């Protein structure tokens, strides 16, 4: 006798209708996956393997001292290289090895142009050695040289001009702090020691500047002195210690 409410045995076979509904979904997932992989492969081929997006032109901007041809040669970019494979950082490093270049940025301009944006060193002074005139920037780096003295730059007089010489760097630091109205009247900057910088002006005056520090105070003293009639007759001014102004 069968017990009322007895459970029916579980069905062993899966629902055929549910299986038919799941099968198209699986094929759709496979299709989408293959489509994505194909698209990625096509993009990779276009970027890295095809001739569509390769370097065709190299442009240089910002040069005045260094010829563009030298910058391009230093960059070492081979035409035909895939744009995506360019090591822009390494290219910039190579360009910055040129003595005229302070910094260089490398830009990709798709589909096939590389632009090198150069920031050149700015000559601050000139010194003569070995029969040649050398232009030097604020870091003590020689950026150009020639047999003729360039105009518009004061003479740098130090024992050993260069980026590791403290007297050189002190003199150049003073030059960098001077406003155009003073720098334009300057004919020579000399330094026997880092704290003994002297400025020689076109009118024959000399300014014993001392160390590079406290530039604003020293400039205020000079401006106040040169505004007076007495100041215009002074030949030597000592502002090395701004608390005590000395004149001759």
Rosetta blueprint (number, residue, H / E / L):
1 X L
2 X L
3 X L
4 X L
5 X L
6 X L
7 X L
8 X L
9 X L
10 X L
11 X L
12 X L
13 X L
14 X L
15 X L
16 X H
17 X H
18 X H
19 X H
20 X H
21 X H
22 X H
23 X H
24 X H
25 X H
26 X H
27 X H
28 X H
29 X H
30 X H
31 X H
32 X H
33 X H
34 X H
35 X H
36 X H
37 X H
38 X H
39 X H
40 X H
41 X H
42 X H
43 X H
44 X H
45 X H
46 X H
47 X H
48 X H
49 X H
50 X L
51 X L
52 X L
53 X L
54 X E
55 X L
56 X L
57 X E
58 X E
59 X E
60 X E
61 X E
62 X L
63 X L
64 X L
65 X L
66 X L
67 X L
68 X H
69 X H
70 X H
71 X H
72 X H
73 X H
74 X H
75 X H
76 X L
77 X L
78 X L
79 X L
80 X L
81 X L
82 X E
83 X H
84 X H
85 X H
86 X L
87 X L
88 X H
89 X H
90 X H
91 X H
92 X H
93 X H
94 X H
95 X H
96 X L
97 X L
98 X L
99 X L
100 X L
101 X E
102 X E
103 X E
104 X E
105 X E
106 X E
107 X E
108 X E
109 X E
110 X L
111 X L
112 X L
113 X E
114 X E
115 X E
116 X E
117 X E
118 X E
119 X E
120 X E
121 X L
122 X L
123 X E
124 X E
125 X E
126 X E
127 X E
128 X E
129 X E
130 X L
131 X L
132 X E
133 X E
134 X E
135 X E
136 X E
137 X E
138 X L
139 X L
140 X L
141 X L
142 X E
143 X E
144 X E
145 X E
146 X E
147 X L
148 X L
149 X L
150 X L
151 X L
152 X L
153 X L
154 X E
155 X E
156 X E
157 X E
158 X L
159 X L
160 X L
161 X L
162 X L
163 X L
164 X L
165 X L
166 X H
167 X H
168 X H
169 X H
170 X H
171 X H
172 X H
173 X H
174 X H
175 X H
176 X H
177 X H
178 X L
179 X L
180 X H
181 X H
182 X H
183 X H
184 X L
185 X L
186 X E
187 X E
188 X E
189 X E
190 X E
191 X E
192 X E
193 X E
194 X L
195 X L
196 X E
197 X E
198 X E
199 X E
200 X E
201 X E
202 X L
203 X L
204 X L
205 X L
206 X E
207 X E
208 X E
209 X E
210 X E
211 X L
212 X L
213 X L
214 X L
215 X H
216 X H
217 X H
218 X H
219 X H
220 X H
221 X H
222 X H
223 X H
224 X H
225 X H
226 X H
227 X L
228 X L
229 X H
230 X H
231 X H
232 X H
233 X L
234 X L
235 X L
236 X E
237 X E
238 X E
239 X L
240 X L
241 X L
242 X L
243 X L
244 X L
245 X L
246 X E
247 X E
248 X L
